[in-house]
């Protein structure tokens, strides 16, 4: 008899977990328990390039997804007013095509460094996001009436629409019911009792029930709060409908009590204000957000929801025979679009670790990887707030940081984030699979942290071959010129251009 994995949850995490595992395994049965009326958060509409890994594993087509849904292309995040009023910087993906980069410049960090020293990073280093943003272009081009992709990208999606699409495309055994009881025995889930009286047994249970943690709360999952570092704990979210042409970036704009996100879809913006409830409340923020939407987007904020959360994560995601995935395992805040990224990372690593057994070593290795990921997200999000603003109590509060992180930032500002440049490899400052050294480069440069004189000494000491990187930078405009606008891409998709 085949082993069985039971996935519980109706939202994005449940849909991603069930479909990924269904396509990954051919000798393990997958059962998905959904509650059709379950409340869905639905604010995680901005993604990272890891989403493309999910499409590859499941065999789904990005072009078909773009055709059938409101999704658009994403090539990075534009940060507005995080340092000074009216300042802007971009955190972007590595978009320079790999065939344009010699093997020994494998990590694009040398390109970032060269652009910083020669041009104060005004060309965006190894990325094109600023240019593509302003031109509304995406890293695609037409060749022989076929769409060709060149470089990294992600997607903006309607999370609920996304879930329904992938569940329609990947057929899974599904029960529509509510979990009314969880029976445990010796630190494991023995079975689940559903609202229709069905008793469900399994070898592994995956809790994708969000903040309610319907399964995990019955086992000794230990919670670690991040609220000492990251005080954002609430959000007002909604939609502004508009058919106007939209740039392929998520926009994050600093405000008095937090920040506002814009996520461009075909027919609307997903928009929200993430804030610290110590200094304000939902009514005040909703009022401010409505005014902002009128002034900036010339539209009305509709479909409004109020969301409360505690930033943090469980210390161990896999306890007994239960794994917490998605919001049930933790949430930092919407900045940097880490929610869907984390779900895919969690489920892809679980697929590689679970072989039908629940041995202690496998669980320990898995838990260490996921915890390291969560801590990395916590750190990079915190760095965004270290902009030295002190305009009010909120910004004074979020600019407080411990000495260990201060030491790290000071070190990176003098040596550039690639601490082992002489190896010319993809060395990761963070030691995780989400924010690599190029991410630290974009953010620290945007917040004015780099010490140019110290970096020049660093480059001189290591005799780095900057001329090779200069040659690559010189080709950027040629590449940008051949890229097409997002509107052209979406029109091609509608017309079945492959």
C-alpha positions, -999 to 999 in steps of 0.1 A, spaced: 0 0 0 13 35 -9 22 60 18 -3 89 21 3 126 26 -27 146 39 -27 184 30 -52 205 50 -59 241 38 -79 260 12 -55 289 5 -24 294 -15 -2 272 7 -26 242 5 -29 245 -33 8 248 -38 17 220 -14 -9 195 -28 -1 202 -65 37 202 -61 37 169 -42 12 153 -66 36 160 -95 67 152 -75 58 117 -62 45 88 -82 43 63 -53 28 84 -25 -9 93 -24 -19 129 -19 -52 139 -3 -62 175 -1 -88 186 25 -104 219 16 -130 241 32 -148 259 5 -160 287 28 -126 291 45 -114 327 49 -84 333 27 -58 361 34 -50 368 -3 -25 396 1 6 376 -10 2 386 -47 39 395 -54 63 366 -60 100 359 -66 116 339 -94 113 307 -73 78 305 -85 92 295 -119 106 264 -102 71 255 -92 58 258 -128 87 236 -140 80 208 -115 43 208 -121 46 211 -158 23 241 -160 27 268 -186 35 304 -175 21 317 -208 -12 298 -203 -14 311 -168 -8 347 -180 -35 342 -206 -62 327 -183 -57 350 -152 -50 386 -142 -13 379 -136 15 401 -149 53 400 -151 74 412 -122 110 422 -126 117 437 -91 106 461 -64 107 499 -65 113 514 -31 101 550 -27 109 575 1 128 549 23 158 572 27 147 607 18 115 622 5 112 615 -32 142 592 -33 139 558 -52 159 526 -54 153 492 -69 157 458 -55 158 436 -85 165 402 -100 197 393 -119 185 400 -154 217 399 -174 214 367 -195 238 340 -184 252 336 -219 265 372 -217 286 365 -186 319 346 -186 320 316 -163 344 332 -139 319 361 -133 293 336 -122 276 357 -96 271 391 -112 286 407 -81 316 419 -100 292 437 -124 275 453 -95 308 464 -80 321 478 -112 289 498 -118 291 512 -83 327 523 -86 323 537 -121 287 551 -121 275 551 -85 253 521 -95 231 543 -118 230 515 -144 217 490 -119 247 467 -121 237 432 -131 200 442 -133 178 462 -157 150 469 -133 152 507 -133 152 509 -171 125 483 -176 104 499 -149 105 533 -165 99 519 -200 73 494 -188 94 466 -205 99 430 -195 129 406 -203 111 391 -233 116 396 -270 100 384 -302 120 362 -326 104 345 -356 70 354 -341 79 335 -310 82 349 -274 117 344 -260 126 350 -224 160 363 -214 170 368 -178 151 365 -145 115 374 -138 87 366 -114 49 372 -114 23 393 -98 -7 371 -91 -41 372 -75 -35 346 -48 -70 332 -47 -72 331 -85 -38 314 -86 -49 287 -62 -80 279 -82 -61 278 -115 -34 253 -104 -60 231 -87 -80 230 -119 -49 220 -139 -35 194 -115 -61 168 -105 -59 158 -68 -81 136 -46 -100 162 -26 -124 162 3 -145 194 10 -150 195 47 -139 211 80 -115 194 104 -134 192 137 -110 171 157 -74 161 157 -65 129 175 -28 126 186 -8 98 200 28 98 213 35 132 197 20 123 163 -13 129 146 -32 96 146 -62 108 125 -84 137 116 -122 138 121 -140 158 95 -174 177 97 -191 149 77 -179 123 102 -151 110 79 -120 98 98 -88 105 78 -55 87 85 -21 94 69 16 90 72 24 127 70 0 157 77 7 191 62 -9 221 81 -17 248 56 -46 263 76 -29 297 81 -29 316 113 -54 292 129 -28 264 129 -56 238 131 -33 208 132 0 223 145 -17 237 177 -24 202 188 14 193 188 43 210 206 53 235 179 73 263 196 68 299 184 95 325 181 83 361 179 102 386 157 83 416 171 114 429 190 130 435 155 100 440 133 70 459 148 48 459 117 18 438 128 -12 450 109 -24 458 74 -53 474 56 -56 458 21 -78 463 -8 -80 469 -46 -81 498 -70 -95 488 -104 -79 504 -134 -70 492 -170 -41 517 -173 -8 504 -185 13 493 -155 50 489 -149 63 454 -141 74 462 -106 60 460 -71 60 494 -55 68 499 -18 64 535 -5 74 544 30 48 562 51 44 577 85 35 545 103 48 518 79 46 515 41 22 511 12 24 484 -14 12 485 -51 9 451 -69 -1 456 -106 -25 431 -121 -41 434 -155 -73 451 -143 -63 465 -109 -37 472 -83 -36 451 -51 -28 478 -26 -23 479 12 -8 498 41 13 477 65 17 494 98 26 492 135 -6 493 156 12 508 186 10 542 170 -23 542 150 -53 520 143 -72 504 114 -97 533 110 -70 559 107 -49 538 83 -79 530 61 -88 567 58 -52 575 49 -51 547 23 -83 558 7 -69 594 3 -37 580 -11 -55 559 -37 -76 589 -48 -45 612 -51 -20 588 -66 -41 562 -86 -72 583 -91 -94 554 -80 -115 541 -51 -102 516 -26 -126 486 -26 -128 451 -12 -112 463 20 -99 439 46 -82 444 80 -54 420 88 -37 415 122 -6 393 126 24 387 148 57 385 129 76 354 137 79 317 130 78 282 145 113 271 155 107 236 140 84 233 110 83 194 112 71 180 145 61 144 148 43 135 115 31 171 110 47 198 89 36 235 91 37 252 57 29 288 49 12 311 74 8 283 99 46 281 100 52 318 103 50 352 86 73 382 87 54 409 68 46 416 31 78 435 23 100 416 -2 72 392 -12 85 363 8 53 345 16 48 325 -16 86 321 -19 87 306 15 58 282 8 76 269 -24 109 266 -6 93 247 23 74 223 1 102 217 -24 127 209 5 101 186 21 96 167 -11 134 161 -12 135 150 24 104 129 29 107 93 16 77 79 35 94 78 69 96 103 97 132 97 109 147 121 134 178 131 113 157 140 82 134 162 103 164 179 119 180 187 86 148 200 72 140 221 103 175 237 102 171 247 66 136 263 71 146 281 103 177 295 86 155 308 58 131 325 82 160 341 101 175 354 69 141 369 59 139 386 93 173 401 89 169 415 54 135 429 62 150 447 92 178 462 71 151 480 50 141 500 80 176 510 90 173 542 70 182 566 98 148 582 97 137 598 130 107 618 118 83 603 144 81 576 171 75 548 146 107 555 126 127 560 157 115 526 170 123 507 138 157 522 135 169 506 167 191 475 160 214 452 179 252 455 177 256 422 158 236 435 128 253 469 130 287 451 128 276 431 97 263 462 79 295 482 86 315 453 73 295 449 41 296 487 35 334 486 34 340 453 14 308 452 -7 284 423 0 306 398 -19 329 389 9 348 363 -11 351 380 -45 384 364 -53 367 330 -57 344 344 -84 316 322 -72 280 325 -60 290 331 -24 260 339 -3 264 364 24 233 352 42 239 314 39 204 308 27 186 303 -6 165 335 -6 186 367 -2 220 365 -18 247 391 -20 231 409 -49 201 416 -27 222 431 0 239 452 -27 207 467 -39 193 475 -5 224 488 12 232 510 -18 196 523 -18 200 532 19 233 550 14 255 526 34 285 520 11 319 535 19 334 540 -16 370 547 -4 371 515 16 357 495 -13 383 510 -37 410 497 -13 393 463 -12 393 461 -51 429 471 -53 440 445 -27 422 417 -47 432 429 -82 397 423 -95 393 423 -134 369 452 -137 375 456 -174 356 424 -181 326 436 -162 327 470 -179 324 452 -213 292 435 -201 278 467 -187 284 483 -221 260 458 -237 231 466 -215 214 492 -236 215 469 -267 197 443 -247 171 467 -233 163 480 -267 152 446 -280 129 439 -250 92 444 -254 67 462 -233 45 443 -208 14 453 -229 30 437 -260 38 405 -241 3 402 -227 -12 408 -262 11 381 -276 0 357 -250 -37 365 -257 -30 358 -294 -14 324 -286 21 335 -296 44 308 -283 
